[in-house]
Amino acid sequence: MTTQDAHLADLRIDTPPATLREIALERMRRAIIAGLFQPGQRLVERALCDQLGVSRSVIREVIRHLESEGLVESIAKQGPIVARISWDDARQIYEIRSALESTAVADCARRAGAKVKARLGAVLSELDRTSKKNSPPAILDATHEFYKIIFETSGHTIAWEIVNRLNSRISRLRVMTLSTANRTTSGPARMREIYAAIERNDPDAAALACRAHVEEASRIAETLLANEADG
């Protein structure tokens, strides 16, 4: 490579900066997931423009994208609102999670070597730290990374694509269940059971622990959503 080629290579942007739309989308997504906007709450364009400091065209693009993720829905004569999660929708999400995640953790347990186990262990250590601080965004990030490693190791790339399409609604349910007593403790404890089985390369135990983890979260969500419906 010539000196000129080397200088030209330095011009390459490996990680393009996020656009204003992408920044606004991420902030709105996180705000809805965190509960800063409540289910059923109207999303008024003018107010959102002021809050985010962006144009109406950006807000409209963001709202359209959030609709595709299931976080926003448009109501006739009312406009966009934060989507409500029914128990029937949540039940289906948990059933999909149980099927895809239990299969992935089993195959991960069959394939995992020392490096994968070390990565999972490091993520769980981070999850423990964020759980003690009761920081839902950081908990979500660590949990997402934990499962990303598992799905990548298992080779279940298509299943991971499906999980990612549901990720916004999965995250909303996770934040909701984290609000209950001891869930920031019991959730990571269940994930450590999954990790322990992967560490032993025991696929059956890994799948069993995974299903128990999802079923526990499902029971909590069912109770919370029932109370919300009654209220």
Contacts in CASP RR format, 6 or more apart in sequence:
PFRMAT RR
TARGET T0000
AUTHOR 0000-0000-0000
METHOD contacts of the structure
MODEL  1
MTTQDAHLADLRIDTPPATLREIALERMRRAIIAGLFQPGQRLVERALCD
QLGVSRSVIREVIRHLESEGLVESIAKQGPIVARISWDDARQIYEIRSAL
ESTAVADCARRAGAKVKARLGAVLSELDRTSKKNSPPAILDATHEFYKII
FETSGHTIAWEIVNRLNSRISRLRVMTLSTANRTTSGPARMREIYAAIER
NDPDAAALACRAHVEEASRIAETLLANEADG
1 9 0 8 1.000
18 26 0 8 1.000
20 54 0 8 1.000
20 58 0 8 1.000
21 54 0 8 1.000
21 58 0 8 1.000
21 61 0 8 1.000
21 62 0 8 1.000
24 52 0 8 1.000
24 54 0 8 1.000
24 58 0 8 1.000
24 59 0 8 1.000
24 62 0 8 1.000
25 61 0 8 1.000
25 62 0 8 1.000
25 65 0 8 1.000
25 66 0 8 1.000
27 52 0 8 1.000
28 48 0 8 1.000
28 52 0 8 1.000
28 62 0 8 1.000
28 66 0 8 1.000
29 66 0 8 1.000
29 69 0 8 1.000
29 71 0 8 1.000
29 168 0 8 1.000
30 137 0 8 1.000
31 37 0 8 1.000
32 66 0 8 1.000
32 71 0 8 1.000
32 72 0 8 1.000
32 82 0 8 1.000
32 168 0 8 1.000
32 172 0 8 1.000
33 71 0 8 1.000
33 140 0 8 1.000
33 168 0 8 1.000
33 171 0 8 1.000
33 172 0 8 1.000
33 175 0 8 1.000
34 136 0 8 1.000
34 137 0 8 1.000
34 175 0 8 1.000
35 175 0 8 1.000
37 43 0 8 1.000
37 82 0 8 1.000
38 82 0 8 1.000
39 82 0 8 1.000
39 83 0 8 1.000
39 84 0 8 1.000
39 85 0 8 1.000
39 228 0 8 1.000
40 81 0 8 1.000
40 82 0 8 1.000
40 83 0 8 1.000
40 84 0 8 1.000
41 81 0 8 1.000
41 82 0 8 1.000
42 78 0 8 1.000
42 79 0 8 1.000
42 80 0 8 1.000
42 81 0 8 1.000
43 63 0 8 1.000
43 72 0 8 1.000
43 79 0 8 1.000
43 80 0 8 1.000
43 81 0 8 1.000
43 82 0 8 1.000
45 56 0 8 1.000
45 59 0 8 1.000
45 60 0 8 1.000
46 56 0 8 1.000
48 59 0 8 1.000
49 55 0 8 1.000
49 56 0 8 1.000
49 59 0 8 1.000
52 58 0 8 1.000
52 59 0 8 1.000
63 72 0 8 1.000
63 80 0 8 1.000
66 72 0 8 1.000
66 168 0 8 1.000
67 73 0 8 1.000
67 74 0 8 1.000
67 80 0 8 1.000
69 165 0 8 1.000
69 168 0 8 1.000
69 169 0 8 1.000
70 83 0 8 1.000
70 168 0 8 1.000
70 169 0 8 1.000
71 82 0 8 1.000
71 83 0 8 1.000
71 168 0 8 1.000
71 169 0 8 1.000
71 172 0 8 1.000
72 80 0 8 1.000
72 81 0 8 1.000
72 82 0 8 1.000
72 83 0 8 1.000
73 80 0 8 1.000
73 81 0 8 1.000
73 83 0 8 1.000
73 84 0 8 1.000
74 80 0 8 1.000
74 81 0 8 1.000
75 81 0 8 1.000
85 169 0 8 1.000
85 172 0 8 1.000
85 173 0 8 1.000
85 225 0 8 1.000
86 225 0 8 1.000
87 221 0 8 1.000
87 222 0 8 1.000
87 225 0 8 1.000
87 226 0 8 1.000
87 229 0 8 1.000
89 169 0 8 1.000
90 173 0 8 1.000
90 218 0 8 1.000
90 221 0 8 1.000
90 222 0 8 1.000
90 225 0 8 1.000
91 218 0 8 1.000
91 222 0 8 1.000
93 166 0 8 1.000
93 169 0 8 1.000
93 170 0 8 1.000
93 173 0 8 1.000
94 173 0 8 1.000
94 214 0 8 1.000
94 215 0 8 1.000
94 217 0 8 1.000
94 218 0 8 1.000
94 221 0 8 1.000
96 162 0 8 1.000
96 163 0 8 1.000
96 166 0 8 1.000
97 163 0 8 1.000
97 166 0 8 1.000
97 170 0 8 1.000
97 214 0 8 1.000
98 210 0 8 1.000
98 211 0 8 1.000
98 214 0 8 1.000
98 215 0 8 1.000
98 218 0 8 1.000
100 156 0 8 1.000
100 159 0 8 1.000
100 162 0 8 1.000
100 163 0 8 1.000
101 147 0 8 1.000
101 150 0 8 1.000
101 163 0 8 1.000
101 210 0 8 1.000
101 214 0 8 1.000
102 207 0 8 1.000
102 210 0 8 1.000
102 211 0 8 1.000
102 214 0 8 1.000
103 154 0 8 1.000
103 156 0 8 1.000
103 159 0 8 1.000
103 207 0 8 1.000
104 147 0 8 1.000
104 150 0 8 1.000
104 151 0 8 1.000
104 154 0 8 1.000
104 155 0 8 1.000
104 156 0 8 1.000
104 159 0 8 1.000
104 160 0 8 1.000
105 150 0 8 1.000
105 154 0 8 1.000
105 194 0 8 1.000
105 197 0 8 1.000
105 198 0 8 1.000
105 203 0 8 1.000
105 206 0 8 1.000
105 207 0 8 1.000
105 209 0 8 1.000
105 210 0 8 1.000
106 154 0 8 1.000
106 203 0 8 1.000
106 204 0 8 1.000
106 206 0 8 1.000
106 207 0 8 1.000
106 210 0 8 1.000
107 153 0 8 1.000
107 154 0 8 1.000
107 155 0 8 1.000
107 156 0 8 1.000
107 203 0 8 1.000
108 116 0 8 1.000
108 149 0 8 1.000
108 150 0 8 1.000
108 151 0 8 1.000
108 153 0 8 1.000
108 154 0 8 1.000
108 198 0 8 1.000
108 206 0 8 1.000
109 197 0 8 1.000
109 198 0 8 1.000
109 200 0 8 1.000
109 201 0 8 1.000
109 202 0 8 1.000
109 203 0 8 1.000
109 205 0 8 1.000
109 206 0 8 1.000
110 201 0 8 1.000
110 203 0 8 1.000
111 153 0 8 1.000
111 154 0 8 1.000
112 120 0 8 1.000
112 153 0 8 1.000
112 198 0 8 1.000
112 199 0 8 1.000
112 201 0 8 1.000
116 149 0 8 1.000
116 153 0 8 1.000
116 198 0 8 1.000
117 198 0 8 1.000
117 199 0 8 1.000
119 149 0 8 1.000
120 146 0 8 1.000
120 149 0 8 1.000
120 150 0 8 1.000
120 195 0 8 1.000
120 198 0 8 1.000
121 195 0 8 1.000
123 142 0 8 1.000
123 145 0 8 1.000
123 146 0 8 1.000
123 149 0 8 1.000
124 142 0 8 1.000
124 146 0 8 1.000
124 188 0 8 1.000
124 191 0 8 1.000
124 192 0 8 1.000
124 195 0 8 1.000
126 138 0 8 1.000
126 142 0 8 1.000
127 139 0 8 1.000
127 142 0 8 1.000
127 143 0 8 1.000
127 146 0 8 1.000
127 188 0 8 1.000
127 191 0 8 1.000
128 188 0 8 1.000
130 138 0 8 1.000
130 139 0 8 1.000
130 141 0 8 1.000
130 142 0 8 1.000
131 139 0 8 1.000
131 184 0 8 1.000
131 185 0 8 1.000
131 188 0 8 1.000
132 184 0 8 1.000
134 184 0 8 1.000
136 174 0 8 1.000
136 175 0 8 1.000
136 178 0 8 1.000
139 174 0 8 1.000
139 178 0 8 1.000
139 184 0 8 1.000
140 171 0 8 1.000
140 174 0 8 1.000
140 175 0 8 1.000
143 174 0 8 1.000
143 191 0 8 1.000
144 167 0 8 1.000
146 191 0 8 1.000
147 163 0 8 1.000
148 160 0 8 1.000
150 198 0 8 1.000
151 157 0 8 1.000
151 159 0 8 1.000
151 160 0 8 1.000
151 163 0 8 1.000
152 160 0 8 1.000
163 170 0 8 1.000
173 217 0 8 1.000
173 221 0 8 1.000
174 217 0 8 1.000
176 221 0 8 1.000
176 224 0 8 1.000
177 183 0 8 1.000
177 217 0 8 1.000
177 220 0 8 1.000
177 221 0 8 1.000
177 224 0 8 1.000
178 184 0 8 1.000
179 224 0 8 1.000
180 220 0 8 1.000
180 224 0 8 1.000
183 220 0 8 1.000
186 216 0 8 1.000
187 213 0 8 1.000
187 216 0 8 1.000
187 217 0 8 1.000
190 209 0 8 1.000
190 212 0 8 1.000
190 213 0 8 1.000
190 216 0 8 1.000
191 213 0 8 1.000
193 209 0 8 1.000
193 212 0 8 1.000
193 213 0 8 1.000
194 206 0 8 1.000
194 209 0 8 1.000
194 210 0 8 1.000
194 213 0 8 1.000
196 205 0 8 1.000
196 209 0 8 1.000
197 203 0 8 1.000
197 205 0 8 1.000
197 206 0 8 1.000
197 208 0 8 1.000
197 209 0 8 1.000
198 206 0 8 1.000
END
